[in-house]
Amino acid sequence: MEPHGLTMIFTGNGKGKTTAALGLAFRALGHGFPVCLIQFIKGSWKYGELESAKCFADLLDFHVMGRGFTWNSENLQEDIQAAREAWDFAAQTIRAGRHRLVILDELTYLIKYQMVSEEEILAVLRQKPEAMHLVITGRGASQGLIDFADLVTEMTEIKHPYKKGIKAQKGIEF
């Protein structure tokens, strides 16, 4: 039976969207599948997953392409340009078909902040290779993305340590 590539979305205000995507990456790597992870918003922080990625250098392509948290932007035009370049790279990666799993981490923000149109993104997603799985993460997934996807999971925040003043911690948030 030929594999049917799924499009999966992890969205919502709760924590764990990128973590869920990384779990799928780890699973795919365990089967010897080539994986590409493209982060659209995360910037220059030293994330633990970047160090772990080095262990899978032959199968995992990891690209941090954003300039940080766009909603705190000091130069929105530079952020839009970086997002545009990251999307162009992602589109080329999908079209190339070299990876079995492509993770588009925080892609939802490109649509939400009108950096790239939903229709442009959907046009590329519709042409993905049949066996390729796609994972899209980020808050506020657009209705078009939700309608296109095969699986959508919404992470719902019920309780978060930040509300008690506990800041992001190494090994948990980054």
Buried (B, 14 or more C-beta within 10 A) or exposed (E): EEEEBEBBBBBBEBBBBBBBBBEBBBEBBEEEBBBBBBBBBBBEEEBBBBEBBEEBEEBBBBBBBBBBBBEEBEEEEEBBEBBEEBBEBBBEBBEEEEBBBBBBBBBBBBBBBEBBEBEEBBEBBEEBBEEBBBBBBBBEBBEBBEEBBEEBBBBEEEEEEEEEEEEEEEEEBB
